[in-house]
C-alpha cells in the first residue's frame, strides 16, 4: 500500500489538515483512502462518503472533531479526488457495492456511515444492502429523488443527458477559472463570504487539480446520470424504498440555502426512515460538514449517545 504525507497539528486550522492517505486494493482497482489522525485503534469505525465532484477532503474538519469518538476512513470514489475511474463503478448502486467491499477489507465491526449528496444516496443503498455493517447513518443533503426541480437541479439534469451533458461541461471548462470557481462556490456553499480562508483555499486547489485530470468530465457525467436514473426508478426499486428498510439510527441534515437539494424534502425523509432525527441549518448550503462542522459534530454525538 502506497502512503502519502499529511499536514496536521494543533496550530493548523481544522479545514487545512489533510489526513494521512494510502491506496487500498478493492474490486480489481485501487482506492485512495484517508484516515483520521489521532484516533485510537479501539474506537468504532466510521466511513465518510463524499458527493459528486467532491473528494475525501470534504470531511477533514468533521473527522478531526470526531477523532475521539470514531476512527474515520474517507475514500476518494472512483473518478474523483485521487482515485482513477474503475470500469462499471460510476453509478450509485455500484458505488454502494464497492463501499461494502472496502468495509469488508478495512473494518471488523459495524461502522457509522456518513454520506453527502450523491455519497448520501450511495450510503442509503449500502445500508439497505448490508444492514449488519451499518451502525448509524448520517446523511448530509442526500441526493434522494425529489418531485420539485430547482433551476440548479435542471442544469444538473442537463449535465446528465447524453451528448448535451458533455457539451455543457466542455463549454463550462472553457470559461476563465476564476469565474468557474466563484460559480462553484455559490452553488455549493450557503454564503461563500463566511468560509474560513483555509477551506476556500483547499476547495480552490482541488478544483484546479481536477481541471488537469483527463477523466474528470466523464466521471462527472456518469455520476450525474446515475443520480438522474435514481430519480426515475420505479417506486419499489427507488432509494425511498431502500430508506424505508433501514432500521439503524439515521441523522438527516439539510441546509436552508442548499441550491442542489431542496431542503423541503426533509419532511418526507424524516417520515420515511423508520428511526430518523433531523438537523436543519438555515444558513448552510450543500456541504454542512464543511460549513458548520461543529453543529454536525454535536448532532452526531447526540445520535449515538
N, C-alpha and C positions, 0 to 999 in steps of 0.2 A: 504494500500500500504506500502510495506516494504521499508525503506530508508537506504542508505549507505552513509558513510562519503566521504569526498573529500579532496584532498591536493591542496590548492590554495594559491595564494599570489604573490605579485609583485616580491619577492625575489626568487621565484621558477621558473625555466625555463619553457617556454610555453609547451614544449613537455612532461613535467613531471607532469603537473597539471591535475589531474583527475576531471572530472565534477561530481557534486552530482548525485547519481543514485537512482532509485526506481523501483519497479515492477508494471507493468500495466496489468490488465486482458484483454486479446484480444483473440477472436476466440476460447474460451474454454481452453486457456492456459495463461501463463504469460510471458511477455517480460520484460527483464531488459532494462531500458532506462536511458540515461544520459542527463542532461540539462546544457546548458552553464551557468556558474555562472556569475553574474553581469549584465545580460541582462534585460532591462526593460520589464515589462509585456505588455506594449502597442506597442512593436516592432512587425513587421510582423514575423510569424513563419518560421522556416527552418527545414527541415528533412534531416539528414545525414545518408546515407546507405552504409555500408562497403561491402567489397568484400569477395570472397571465402577464408576461413581460417582467416579472419580478425575479427575485433570487433569494438565496438563504440569508443575504444581508438584511432583508426586510425584518428579520426577527432579532437583530443584535441587541437592542436595548431591553426588550421584554425578556429575552432569555437570560440576560445578566441579572435582571431584577429578581428572577425566579430561581437563580442557581443555588439557593439554599433549600429549595423545595423539590426540584426536579433536575435531572441531568438531561439536558436538551440535545437533540440531534436535528439539524436542519439541512435537508438535501437541496441541491440545485436540480430541479426536474429536467428531464431530457429536453435539450433545445434552449435552455435558459441558464443564466449565470455562467458557470464554467463547466457545465456538462453538455457535451455534444449530443445531437439527436440520436435516439435509438429507434430503429425501424419498428413501426407498429405501436409506438408508445406516445402518440400525440393526443389521445383522447382522454376524457375524464375517467372512464372506467378502466382503461389501460393503465393510467397513472395510479389508480387505486390498487390495482393488482401488483404493480411494481413496488408501491409503498409497502404493501403487505409482505412481499418478499424481502424488502430491506429490513423490516421489523423482525422477520424470521432470523435474519443474519445477525442483527445488532442487539436485540432485546431478549431477555429471558423471562419477562413478565409483562402483563398488560401495560400499555402506555397511555399517557394523557396526550391526546392528539389536538393540535391547533391547526386551523386552516383559514386562509384568507382568499376571498374571491373565488377564482377557479380552483385554487387549492382547498377552499372550503367545500366546494362541490365534490372534489375527489375524496376529501375526508369523510363526507356523508356516505359516499359509495363504499369506502373502506370499512366504516363502522357497520354498515349493513351486511357486507360480505363476511367480515371477520369480527363479530361482536365479542368474542372471547379475548381479542387482543387489544380492545379499546377500553380504558378505564374511565375516561371522560372525553368530551368533545367540546372544544371552544371554537366557535365559528364567527369570524370577523367579516362582515359583508359577504356572506357566501353567495355564490352565483347560482341561486335556485331559480327555477322558472317563475317569471313574473308576468301577469297579464297586461300591465301598463308599460309602454315603451317610452323612455325619455329620449331627448334629442341625441344624447351621447350613446344610448343603447341602440338607436337606429344607425348611428355611424358604426358601432360595433358590429351590427348585423351586416352592414355593407362590407366590412372587412372579412366577414365570414363567407361571403358569397364568392364562388369560384370565378376566376378571371378578374372580376371587379375588385375583389379584395386585394389582390396582388398589385393591381394598377393604383389603388388608393394608397397602399403602403409605400410603393416606389415613388409616387409623386410626393408624398409627405416627406420622404427621406431626402428629397432634393431641396427642401426648404433650408434656410440657414439654421445651424444647430441651436443658436440662442433662442430663435423663435419656437422651434420644436420643444426645447427644454421648458420654456415658460408655459407653453400649451399643456405639456405633460404634467407640470406641477399643478396647474389649475384644474386638470381633470382628476388627479389622484388625491390631492390634499384639500382639506376644507378651507384653510387660509394659509397659502404658502408663505405669507409675510411673517407668520408666527413660528415657522420652523427653526429649530436650532441650526446654527451655521454648519455644524458637523454633519447633520442629517442631510441638509441640502447638498453639501459637498460630495458625500458618498453617493447620493442619488445621481448627481451630475456625472460623476466618474463612471458609474455603472452604465448610464445611458451612452456616454462616449465610447466605452469599451464595446458595448453591444453593436454600435454602428459599424465596427470593424469585423464583425463575425459574418461569414458567408451564409450561415444557415439561420440567422436571426429572423428574417422575414418569413421564411417557410414555417418555422416553429410557431410564430405568432398566428399565421393563417390557420394552421392545424388546430391550435388551441381555441381560437375564436370559433371555428367551425364546430368543434366538439361542444362548446357551450351552447351554440345555436341549436344543434341537434338535440341536446338535452332538453331544451325548451319545447321541442316539437315531439318528444317521445309520448306515446300513449300513456294514459294515467297509471295503468298497472305496472309500467316499466319506468316510470319517471323518478326523479330524485325525491319528489314528495312522498312517493310510495316507500322509498328507502327510509326517509326521515321518520315515517310513522312506525317503522320496525325497530328503531333504535331505543334501547332500554337504558343505556348508561346516562348519567347526568350530562346535560347539554347547557352550555353558556352561549347565548346569542348576543352579538354585539353589532349595533348599527349606528351609522353616523348621519346626523341631520343634514349635512352638506355633501353627502355622497352623490356624485354625478353618474356613477356607473350602476349602483344597486339602489333602487328606490326603497328608502327606509320604511315606507308604509307597509311593506311585505312582512314586517316584523310581527304583526299581529297574527297572521296566518302561520308563520314559522313557530311562534310560541304555542299555538294551538296544536300544531301537527306533531312536534316532537313530544313523546309521552312524558319526559321529565326535563323540562326546559326552564331556564331562568333568562332574563333579558336585561341587557345594559344598553341604554340608548344615550349617545353622546351628541348633543345638539350641534356642537361646533366641529365635529370630526368629519373628515371625508371618507375615502375608501379604505384607508390603511390606519385604523385606530391604534394598532400596535406600534406604529411609528410616530403618530401624532400625540397620542395620550397613553403611553405605555404604563404609567403609574396607575391610571384608572383600570386598565385591563388587568394589571397585576393584582390589584385589590379584589376585583370581581372573581378572578380565578381562585384566589386563596379562599374566598367565601364559598365558592362552588365545591371545593374539596374538603372544606373544614368539617 
